[in-house]
Amino acid sequence: MAPLVDDVTAEILLRLPPDEPEHLFRAALVCKPWLRVLCDPGFRRRYRTFHGTPPLLGLLHRLQVIQGDPAPRLAPTTSAPLSPYPDCDRSRALDCGHGRVLLHVWVRGRGWHLTVWDPVTGDQQSLPEPGIPWLIYSAAVFCPVAGCDHLDCHGGPFRVVFVATDDYDELVKAAVYSSETAAWSTPVTLDDGCESYVRHRRDVLAADGSFYYIPYVEPRRGAVIGDETYFTLREGNTIIRYDWAKNCISMVDPPDPNVYDDIALMVMEDSSLGFPCLENSSLYLFSRKVNAEWVCCRAIKLETVIPVADPDEEPVVVGCAEGVGVIFVSTHVGLFTIKLNSGLVKKVAESGKYFSVLPYMSFYTPDRGRFSSLARLTDV
């Protein structure tokens, strides 16, 4: 009868919510048969497939430039026992993707370097410099495996896309790092002769009286869709597209810069490029269709759902948690999440000078962390 009992137990445990991993730990402590079920690789696969989208386990953030770098930490949103933050003197969180965190860290005696960190397994990997003398930059980390459902990418290959405004020639450049070759691609430069690039430029007065344009990369999180990674430039909602497979960089016609400011790129449910933005106390959700047209697909009134201390201070969209339909909005009252499917609003942090919020999403299932030790202690 044991197999039948195990099957029934597995069906029950399968329905424990992934966003509260302590339920799995408590279930594992009930008895050896339950622990055996939870530690079975087949159950772990079924659990991830059953729930589909990895839960939000923690948050990292970037502050406004004038505020400096925040204290190195990953703020947990659940009780999952994540691994300690990498040891460093300073750090800048750049991205979270497919169970990994990308950090730019400063270590005394070594200087700045990129680190890919897995908060679930504790694995860390330092990367060589990308060969671009950066002035201002952004980056993305993701799993490149074709057909992967990205529910359990821990330990697999990864790519890092790095895009920056060059500190010497002030041009936008990009390169991609492969964990399989342990090398960066040759940096490629954005063509400043592109029509949309010129159309949305901002002229700056040079010392000799002439005008020139500095295309500052926005140090916000990008959006990864297939072989393409999208980032924004500081002025005019300008969007750039880097095809890491072909190692080429180009422009994307942006939404009207005279209407919407401070857009935060995201991947929509249909895998199209999108962004949320705020205007007149409403949250608008835009999607870029196949014909390259930007279409408003959602509007949410915020006047009655998010408290605002100063009516003259507009809330700001500072990030998105893709797959779970969550938008992060910063106000003088605090940092809030808005769930698009329900409109539910929740305060997740106190007020601060947030510039970009990075959600860390991953399953914390029994094959990770403390469960291995627990299994050995009980001789399962």
Secondary structure, 3 states (H helix, E strand, C coil): CHHHHHHHHHHHHCCCCCCCCHHHHHHHCCCHHHHHHHCCHHHHHHHHHHHCCCCEEEEEEEECHHHCCCCCCCEECCCCCCCCCCCCCEEEEEEEECCEEEEEEEECCCEEEEEEECCCCCCEEEECCCCCCEEEEEEEEECCCCCCCCCCCCCCCCEEEEEEEECCCCCEEEEEEECCCCEECCCEECCCCCHHHHHCCCCEECCCCCEECCCCECCCCCEEECCEEEEEECCCCCEEEEECCCCEEEEECCCCCCCCCCCCCEECCCCCEEEEEEECCEEEEEEECCCCCEEEEEEEECCCCCCCCCCCCCCEEEEEECCCCEEEEECCCEEEEEECCCCCEEEEEECCCEEEEEEEECCCCCCCCHHHHHHHHCCC
